Amino acid sequence: MKKYVYYSLLAILLLPQLAHAQSFTFEAIKSYPFPNELTSSAQGARIAWAFNEQGKRNVYVAEGPAFTPRKLTSYTEDDGQEITSLSVSDDGKWVVYVRGGDHGSNWDDDLPVNTGSMPVAPKVQIWTVPFAGGEPKAIAEGDEPVISPKSDRIAFIKGGQVWSAPVDGSAPAKVLFTARGTNSGIQWSPDGSKIAFVCDRKDHAFVGVFTSETAPVTWIAPSFARDASPRWSPDGQKLAFVRTPGTGGAPDSLLARRHRPWAIWTADVTTGAATKIWQAPTTLAGSVPTTHGGTNLHWAAGDRIVYLSYEDGWPHLYSLPSAGGNPLRLTAGPFMAEHITLTHDRKWLVCSGNTGPDKLDIDRRHVVRVPVDKAAMEVLTPGTGLEWMPVVTGDGATIAMISATAQRPPLPATMPFAGGKPAVLAENLLPANFPLQQLVTPKQVTFTAPDGMTVHGQLFEPANGTGKKPAIIYVHGGPPRQMLLGWNYSDYYANAYAMNQYLASQGFAVLSVNYRLGIGYGYAFHQPANGGANGASEYQDVKAAALWLTKQPGIDASRIGIYGGSYGGYLTALALARDSKLFAAGVDIHGVHDWGQQRATGASTGFEKIPDAELAAKITYDSSPVSSVSAWTSPVLIIHGDDDRNVRFSQSTDLVRRLEAKGVPMETMVIVDDTHHWMKHANALRLGNITADYFKRKLK
């Protein structure tokens, strides 16, 4: 093994041979600004979003009818401090956000991120700034801020308790009330006089309502269950919420697939009395949905409850009267509803969906709208572009969204709610050196796994060059993700899309594989039998992709590489361990290598034992790359950030020791004090250049 030395002598010697293929640098394609956190005020036509411009993250705003973008904050350093929980007050006068943390993490998301290794770490703080402009003011350390409908106060979470502060920062923040447990899910009542919240007490969770500092908290129908997602009725007299079973019960099989029950309840806020109005079908597909937003519960206009369910095999929107009754399916067809929001007047749902008139739309996203009381869905943005995360302005006149194509990176856009062509905002922020005209359009390809599963992929083919080309398989993480026929709505996967384009510019054919366990293709694909630690059935999709490549006339079957991050790192390691004869080299980025570290399959509760604990432990081990290290011969580059909060750094430490003992050709790179998401732009550049250089040396 050797530590990675950037710009190795061999790479320098190869550069003249590669110059003919290189049309742009990785720095150039990674120069795009990435927008997220798009939101709107409840009144008027004001919107806000965050832009990550080469690591410098700032808040931008715009106002109708012109929607001219305006930079509201002035953070100038690539310091790894993300912006989340962005919101605009109902009256449109204030913008509130959280700066710091890593909110895509599995744990410690509200702890500071210190990518610069500074002696004094940054803080995770709530900030407020006037929409009209001015100096941002730090309100307090905390997270999950929610502005009151009166636009005068902010409620937020700090240390698991609910705090409050004036929105203008005119007085110090203070604890609003104390409730035993970990509190979250703040929801102001429509008149701003009460707060509903979720109190997690480990094996059970309550919905509570806070009224004043002198009145006791009202607990809504407390039970031995886990209650979540409280949503106010428009008149503020009732709440809807989701109930799932509490933890406990006799030890059961770890391997069996079973229904995960959930139900929708409504309750009177004054008395706390509650009624179950809907119970999910007791089928696997009727389980708690695991796509974006979960159940996506809302109390809509016309006294209707809207929610998302996977019960017909696809994640669709439903509506039913608040008193109960037969649900109305609002969306239908072989596609998923994602990024769902309720308009401010509560009359419409807008979302992004992988549907439209083109058969390729299953690998895209378009804006969809549907009234809350009628199955009258419309796809508003058909075409070859991609649009996602729509929100509607408070006056109901405009839909704002994020828009992209196969070449143009994501940017905010607006269109009339009545319909029309989206107008892209902030195109002037795309740097002059961004290689817009040099990017390829990935092609949709499908192939069949050994068990008959149809698998989708996107093929990036080099624009120039002759003869048989080396190829690289890209494996996304998650695994509930979907790579698209264009730029992705996740910053992590936008980075991967940029990387795939760059590798194609360097003369590699790149095949991005949407393996099973991913989203976008229905329940059977998203929740397959024997997936992950229970058998790694998804690996056969990755292997099928490589075998498909070997049959393509322009591909050199002896030069196929593979790379991926997170779950993609796991599948990369599995590929190299099981099929080194097929995969010539790989880059494993913060992957899971031993499922046994992820769950305790031999657990018991006193005398009672888990019935299949021993079998589950064996299957878990066999599903892990560490079980096949004895067959691993292909060279590998292993990369991990040591403040990773999604996959333990020890997963890579352990694998490195095993590969050292086996004598596998290995290079490593540790990124100190960065997380799973490469919060520092400079680190993302370093990783991308090193990955490309590694494949040039190993496959060219």
Secondary structure, DSSP 8 states (H G I E B T S, - for coil): -EE--SS-HHHHHHHHHHTTT--S-HHHHTT-EEEEEEEE-SSTTEEEEEEEETTEEEEEEEETTTT--EE-----S-----EEEEEE-TTS-EEEEEESS-TT-SS-TTS---TT--SS----EEEEEETT----EEEEE-EEEEE-TTSSEEEEEETTEEEEEETT--S--EEEE--SSEEEEEEE-TTSS-EEEEEE-SS-EEEEEE--TTS--EESS--SEEEEEEEE-TTSSEEEEEEEE-S-SS---SS-------EEEEEETTT--EEEEEE--SSSTTS---STTTT--EEEGGGEEEEEE-TTSS-EEEEEETT----EE---SSS-EEEEEE-TTSSEEEEEES-SSSGGGGGS-EEEEEETTS---EESS-SSSEEEEEEE-TTSSEEEEEEE-SSS--EEEEEETT----EE--GGGS-TT--GGG----EEEEEE-TTS-EEEEEEE--SS--S-EEEEEEE-SSSS----SS--SSHHHHHHHHHHHHHHHTT-EEEEEE-TT-SSS-HHHHS-TT-GGGT-TTHHHHHHHHHHHHTSTTEEEEEEEEEEETHHHHHHHHHHHH-TTT-SEEEEES----GGGT--TT-EETTEE-TTHHHHHHHHHHTSGGGGGGG--S-EEEEEETT-SSS-HHHHHHHHHHHHHHT--EEEEEETT--TT--SHHHHHHHHHHHHHHHHHHH-
